[in-house]
Structure formats: C-alpha cells, structure tokens
Amino acid sequence: MIEVKNVTKKYGKFVAVDNISFTIQEGEIIGLLGPNGAGKSTTMNMMTGFIEQTEGEIIINGYDIVKKPKKAKKEIGYMPEGVPLYTDLTVKEFVTYMAEIKKVERKTRKEQVEKIIEKTGLKDVEKKLIKNLSRGYKQRVSMAGALVGGPKILILDEPTVGLDPKQITEIRSLIKELGKTHTVILSSHILSEVSQICNKVIIINKGKIVAIDTPENLENKVNNSNTIYLTVEDPENKTEIITSQIQEIKKIELIKENDDGTKQYMIESNGDTDLRKTIFSQFAKENVTIFEMKKLDTTLEDAFMKLIEGGK
Amino acid sequence: MWAVLKKELKSYFLSPIGYVVIGIFLLCFSVFFYLTTITSGSVDLGALYYYTALYGLIIIVPILTMRMFAEERKNGTEQLLLTSPISIVKIIIGKLIAALSVIIITLIISFVFYFIVMFFGEPNIGNVLVAMLGFILISMATLSIGMFASSLTENQIIAGIITVAFLIISLFLTDISSIFSGIALINFYTSFAQGVISIENIINLALFSIVFISLTIIVMQRRKLVK
C-alpha cells in the first residue's frame, strides 16, 4: 500500500506538486495522467525516493521513504522516464548489476536474473551490449531492471513512449501480466492506454489532483448528454416525421448523405433516456431500414479535457 | 559497495579510459625513470615516484574522475542508482576505490622499474614501498577532489576543468604563495618519496580525502532536495 499524504514539492517559488494526497491499495493498477509538465514525474520521483518532498509524507508498505529509505526502496521497482541504462554493459550484466545494488542474495541472484530475463523476453539478446539494442528492447531491459529484487510495487514512468505500435501492445500486455502479481503505477499522457490497462486513474494538472476514479466512472461523470448516431436508408424522407413523434428528442440533425443513398443523423435526447429502443421500433413500423445506430460514448479523452479545462 | 566497485572497474576497462590511464601513467614513469634514475645514475627510486605524482596525477585524476557522477547524471542512470536500496556513502566509496584500483594496478606494474634497477645495484625495497604507500594516499586525496567536482555538475568537461584547476594549485603553486601551503598536497608527499613514513603527512592526506568525500556525500544528499 502506498500512502501519499499532503505532499508538496517546491523549487524555489515554483510549486511543482501542490498538496496532493492519495492512497493506492495492493494489487491496483493506477494510471497517473496529466498533460506534460503536470507533475507526474515529480510525483513518481518522490515516491521512489529520488527526490525529497518539501512537505508531507510518503509511506510505502509501512515505511516512510524519507526516514526509512532502504526498506522503502526495496519495495519498489522503478522504471524512470527515458529509460536510462548503462549502455556499455550487456543485458545480462546490467540485470545482474541491478540485482546486486538491490541486494538480492548471492545464492538466488543468478537464478532470479535468469528468470527475469526470460519473463521480459530478453533471452535472445542477453549477451548483446545495451547500446546496440532497439528502443523496444531497451524498454524491456529497463523493465527487467525494475523487476529484479522482487519488488511488490512497480512504478513505471511513461513506459510506452517512443515505441512502435507492435512494441506498445507487447509492453502493455507485459504490464497487464505484471499487474496480476504487483501493484503497478504508471504515468502516461496516452489516454487509451490508461483506460485499457488501469483500474484506477489519477488525473494531475498543474501539480494538483483533479480527479481520482475508475476510467468508467470518469467517463460517466462527464457524460451528461445522450447522443445517438443513426444511419438509415430513407428515400422518402420519413425520418423527420417519425422523429417528430418521439417527444424525448431534443434535436435532430442531418450530418451527411452517403453515396449509397443512406443518411446519417445525429439525435440528441433529453436527460438519461436511452432512445435506441423507441427509435428502432418506430422506424421498423414505418419500414425504414436502419443501417447503423450507435450511442456516442464519452471517452476518457473527453473526461480528461473537461477536467483539465475545468481546473483553469 | 562491492557491486558498485566491480561495475565501475569493469566500465573503466570496457571503455578505453582504463588503458589510456595506465598508458599515460607508464609513459610518465618511463620518462621520469630516464630523467631521474638513469641520468643521475642512482638506484634511488624516490624521485621517480615524486615526479610521476607531480606530473602524472594532474592528467590521470581528471580522466578517472570526471565521469564518475557527471555521466550518471547526464544519462539519467543516477536515478537507477539513487532509487536502489544502496546507500549514497557506499556508492561514493565504491566509485572512489574503483578509480584508486586503476592507479594501484599501475603501481604494481611500476615494480618493473625496481627490477630493472636491481640489475645495476641494490635498491631499497622499503623505500619503494613507502613511496608507493604515499602515492596511494596522494592519489586518494586527489581522486576525492575530482569526485567532488564530478558531483557538482552534469558536464564532464566542467568537472575535469575544476579538477585540473584545483590540482594545479595544490601541486604546483606551492612555491608561489604561502597561502596555498595548507592545500599543497605535493608537500605532504615529499617525505614518502624520501622513504620516510610521516604520521603527520598520512593524517594530512587522509584528512584531505575525508573532507572531500564528505563534501561529495553532502552534495549528493542535498541534491535530493533541490533537484
């Protein structure tokens, strides 16, 4: 469990992180979300003990990161932003070195290093120098470095930045896999990533927490209008007539006429009522064929934009 | 500490740095072997170690130390090191001893000169060992300065220049002004080169190292707050 209590970080007069508090339970996968410069990395650096907060306390599995750094740091595996690595070592040498400085016992060291290299899919390149590896592999090496020593908490700062789509999916599934056995905190500014992987999101803007919730809840929170996209084959233009009979409809708008003769409408309704059923039965009655009907979901993206702008 | 020491020593020899340092050092030894021992026709090796310390360290020490922390900071690997459960003191000592080891390796090779002189007379092995002991101490002191400089910046060149500037003062400017006599490291070495173990000089050199090691520790710990 990680407890962040009233933590503030100041650089001179500039407040990078402003009195944030949150608790992360064991086994959660948390996404730290925010625009660039919001204070994500600063928060992570404080949680890992790389920098010290100006005020407040951070407790990692019962150990204060400032007062008991050695014990607290043993609980954490950290993958810093930009994957810094000792590039003149080979993959195996690097992972072994990480095991040594993380005080993995000599007896189990070799075995553990092997296991982690296997787990992160580095077996084929273990004898290569890190500087000769591709970005995707470097990311894995960095991940291996974080995993070594068996930490219960993984802190990953922008784990998928700079990767190609295939590598991104690979790293994501690796994170998901790790999430089964670890508490994972990752930062990102890619929203789809967070909504896919994480079961809780912390949105930070300008050093302050804007929201903490599950991705679904956040989406629902800002989802206040009910919008439906409807595509129909309607040569006789019955749509307007039909819809005028449904009272809940607030607004209907023709968006485009497709080449195949179908028309796409956007229908907005009042309040919470889901009109899909009504629309379907009414259109069926009038023999108008519905090609497509979908409810517009608010994405995390919308939620994010709204929250960030709301804070201004 | 051993982990850091081992890794640092390895990276000295994975890059050309280790070999360059040993090469330059042996070149210094050879030149001064010619200029002191051979030209004067004496079997005393004290002057050899004295001049190598004087002219060798000023080149060697910055090469060994400038990357110590500056490179880690620039590459960000500092984050890996400082977020691991190993203490800052152990990191610092590990790095320092790794650099010192490179110098010690050269000193071991420098026994060659002792063996050469043995053909021509009977050099005093005690004197040579004392000169080497002093050499290790003065190396330690100068390496501590270099390490401190490296902890101040992420730019290796600046770290190197600070080190060279300090070494010029503490090795060469001793004659110019008495103001510098307190930090005139080379003066502490003179007795060792003459084969005399001076407790006072041992303490002086050790104190010097301790001061700069402590300063490095303070800088590294302070950085947590300001960085």
Interface residues (C-beta under 8 A of the other chain):
Chain A: Y11 N45 T48 G49 F50 I51 E52 T54 P69 K70 K71 K73 K74 I76 Y78 P80 E81 G82 P84 L85 Y86 T87 D88 L89 E93 Y97 M98 E100 I101 K102 K103 G145
Chain B: W2 A3 V4 K6 K7 K10 S11 L14 S15 N75 G76 T77 E78 Q79 L80 L81 L82 T83 S84 P85 I86 S87 K224 L225 V226 K227
